[in-house]
């Protein structure tokens, strides 16, 4: 038996990864405890995705209801499968910047300590298995806001000719910036993953993503930007723009393209590497542009309001450079642009995200 161990397997990236590695012929052991429901409320639950994975993958998928903070539970899982574990993909996380500020201890326990627990078990039980970690562009803090940005009609843009014009590379400093509590915990996890590669020799990698999207997302206000914009349009629920004139730019990558990047690394691991990974210049959008596109896709006008104060540490402009990863893995490429992603999300949820299916009581507080 060859096992792909996937944490957060019922989430957006985790579920796409489970399908992807099952298609490669691996048995997938998914670890997920529906923490998303606890964090963001019933509408964010991923229980439906567990059922879907079981139905699609059958005996190739084994689900374990466990928490990455639970050392005893993780030790039992790793002991059971041992050297049969061929790859570990760590997607489980507390993913919201806003939520982390409300409960820093829980956020750090999940994002930093949970990652350490997995690294420790990987070293103990399956030393040679590639360890793929979902990090974030938030490790750079708010440093991108110090870049020379110009305000356009619908978006912020970087000055023409700047070295990051094609996207931000991994040599952007993470020092001297406001990280937020979430970003600080993710920095700790990111550095731990690198160190287990450089110090202990594990085949580790950090993928620093930004906005990941796809139909498997249980989109909610505090996490799931593109899906949530479309959900608001389809359900006729209000949407709030937070600061920067709504012109803040995100590059967007489909979870299937992320899973394909994981496969490339799995087949030819490079220990201790760090890669920015996003939609780059191929797939990016501002909040205002996303609202307009969501209205076009859904046929509904969005009732939106504007809150002048931006979210703490929010990037005015972020576009990733995938150049390092593409240099190391030239066969990988992006396949989804923003309109393709939004249309796919719409088709997957057209019978579920309907007007009247939400109430004010369902929104996170």
N, C-alpha and C positions, 0 to 999 in steps of 0.2 A: 504494500500500500504506500502511495505517495500522497502526503497530506499538505494542503494549503490551509494554514491557520489564519482566519480573518477576524479581527476584532471590529466591533461595530458593524457586523455583517448585515443587519437589517436597515442600515442607513443608506444614503445615496451612493457614496463611493464604495462602501462595503458590499452592498448587494450587487453592484455592477462587477466588482472584483470577484465575488463568489461565482457569478455566472461565467465570467471570463476564464477563471482557472479551472472550473469544472469542464468547460469546453475543451481545455487543453488535456483533459484526461485525469486530473487530480481529484481526489476526494477532498471536499471542503468541510472543515470544522469551523462553524461560525459561532463567535462569542458575542452575545448581545443581550442586555437586560431591559431594553426599552426605556433607558434613562432619558431619552428625548421627551417622552411623555411626562416624566417627573419634572424636567426642566422647563418645558414650554406649554404643558397642558395637553388635553385629550386630542386636539386636532393635529398635534405633532407626533402622535404615537406611530411607531413603526411596526406594530404587531401585524398589520396587513401584509407587510413585506416578508415577514417570516413565513406566513402561510403561502405566499406566492413562490418563495424560493423552494419550499418543500414540494410544492406542486410541480414546479418546472424541473427541478434537479433530482427529485426522487431520492434514492438511496445514496446519491453522490453528495448530498448535503446533510450534515449532522449539526443540529442546533444545540447550543449549550447556553442556558440562561445563567450568566455569570457576570460579575463586575470586575473590571480591571484593577480595582482597588483591593480586591479580595485575594491576598497572597496565597492562602490555603487552597482556594478554589483553582487558581491558576496553576499551582504546583501539581495538583491532581490531574489537570488536563495535560500539561506538558509531560508528566510522568507516564500517562497512559499512552501517548503517541510517540514520545521520544524521538529517536532518529528517523522515524517515518515522516516527520515534519520536514518538508522540502523547502517551504517558504513561509514567512510570517509577514502578513500585511496588517499594519496597525492603523486603523481608521477611527477607532473609538475616541471620542473626545467630548468635552463640554465646549461647544463651538461658538458661543456668543460673547462678544466683548461686553455688552451691556449687562448680561447676567453675571459675568465674572465679578464685576464691581460690586454686586450685591452680596456675594458669598465667596470671597477670595480663597478661603480655606478649602472648600469643596472643589472649586475650580482647580486649585493647585494639586489637590489629591488625585483628581481624575487625570488632568493633562500632564503633569510632571511625574508624580509618584506612580501613577498607573503605567506610564511608559517605562519607568525604571523597573517595575515589577516584571514586565514582559521581557525586557533586556536581560535581567538576571536569570529568568527561566530559560531563555534562548541560550545563554552561555552555559547553563547547567545541563541542558538536555539535547540541544540540536545546534551545536556550535557552527556547523557549516551551512545552515539554512540562511539564505538571504533575509535580512530584516528590513522591510520597507515601511518607512514612517511617513505619515501624512502630517507635515508641518504646515506652516502658513506664512504668507508675506507679512503678517503682523510682527514677525520677529525683527523687522526693520523699524518698528515703531512708527512715529510720524515723520521720520526723516524724508520720505518722498515729498512731503509738503514744502520742504526747503528747496526743491528743484525749481528752476526758472519756468514757471507755468504762465500761460496766457489764457485769458478768458475769451472763449468764442461764443457764438450764439446759443449753442445747445450743450457745450462741453468745455472743460478745461483741457488744454493741450500743452505739451512741452515745447520749448523753443526749437525751431528747425535747426538741424545741425548738431544738437546736443548729443553727447555720447550715448544717452539712453533713449534717443529718438525711436529706435526699433524695439525698445523695451528695457526694463531694469535688469541688470546682471547681478550675479551673486556677490560681487565685490562691493556693493553698497554697504557702508558701515551700519552695524546695529547699535553702535554706541552713541551716547549724547542725545538720546531722543526719548519721547514719551511713548512707552510701550503699551500702556494700559495693563491692568492686572492679568487679563487674558494673554496678552502678548508676552508678558514676563514669564508666565508659566510655560508657554509654548517655546520660549527661548531656552528655558531650563531643559525641556524635553529634547529639543533640537540638538543642543550641545551634548547631552547625555548620549544620544544616538550616535553622533559623530565620534564621541570618545570611546564608546564600546567598539567602534570600528578601528580607530587609530590605536587605542591603548590595549584592548583585548583581542583585536584581530577579527572581530565579527564582520560579516559582509553586510554592513549597514548602509542605508541611504536615507537622506531627508529630501522629500519633495515639498518645496515651499509653494503651495497653491494659493490662489485668491478665491475668486467666485467659481465654484463648481456647480453645474446644473444638470438636470435631466429629469425624466418622468418618474424616477423612483424616489424623488424628494418629497418628504412630508413638510412642505414649505409653511413657514409661520413668520410672524413679524420680526422676531429676533434672530432668525437664521433662515436663509434661503432666498436671497435677493431676487433673482430673476423669476423663480417660481412664484414667489409671494406677490410680485407685481402683477403677474398674470392671474393669480388666484383672486386678487382684489377686483380685477376687471371682470372676471367670470362670475364671481359671487356678488358683485355690486357692493363690496364692502369698502369703507374709506381707506385711503392710503395717505400716510404722512411722509413728506419729504423733510429730511433733517439737514438743514444748512447747505452751504456752498452753492446756493442758487439752484440746487438740483442738477448741477452740471458735473458732479463728481463722476469720474470714469472708472469702470471696472472692466478688466478683460475676463472673458467667460470661457470656461472649458467644459466640454461634456464629460460626464463620468466615464463613458466608454473609452474616450481618448486617454483619460487618466489610467484606466485599467490596462490599456495597451502599453502605456509607458511602464507600468509595473511589470508586465510580461517581459519587455525588453531588458529591464534590469535583472529580472530573475534568471534569464537565460545567459546573461553575461555580466555578473555583478562586479562592481568596482568599490571595494571597501572604503567607508568613510566619506563618500561623495555627498555633495549638496547640489540640488538643482532647483532653480525657479521653474515653475511649470504652470502655464496658463494659456489663455486664448491668444495672447500676443496681439500683433497687428491684424491677425486673421479674424479674430472674434472679440470685439470689445464694444462697450456701450455706456452711455451716461444714464443717470436716473431719468432725466427728461426724455431721452431717446427711447429708453425702455418702456416708459409710460405710453408714448406714442405708438410704439410697436405692439404693445399689449392691447391697446384699443383697436388697432387694425386687425390683429389676429382674432380677438374675441368678438369684435363688432359692437362692443360696449364702451361707453365713455366712463373714465375713472373719476370718481369723486375724491379729489386729493386736496390736501391742505399743506401749508408750509410752516415749518418750525425753524426760525432763523438760526437757532443754536445747533451746530453740528454735533454728532455723536463724538465723544471723547476719542481723540487719536485717529479720527476718520481720514482716510486718504482722499485728497482732492483728485488725484490722478494716479492710477496704477495700471501699467501694462507690463507684463512679464517678457523678458527675453528668454526664449527657449534654446538659445544658440549653443550653450554648453551641452545640454542634453542631446540636441540634434547632432552635434559634432561627435559625441560618444556613441550615439545610437542612430545612425543616419537613415535607417529603414522606418523609423517612427515618424508619423506626421499627423497633424490635426485634420479632422474630417468634418467637423460641425462648425458652422458659423452661427451667429446669434439668431437670425430668423429661423433657421432649421431647428435649433434647440427649442425656441418658443413654440413653434408649430407642433413639435413632438410632445411637449408638455401639455399643450392644449388638447391634442387628440387623446392623450392618456387620461385626462381628467374631465373631459367634456360632460360626462354623465354623473360626475361626483361634485365638482365645484359649480354649483348652480345657485342662482339668486334665491335667497331665503334659507340657505343651508348654514348660515352663520348667524350668531347673535353677539351683541356686545360682550356678553358674559364669557364667550369663548376666547376672547382676545387676551393675550398675556398682559400681566400687570407689573 
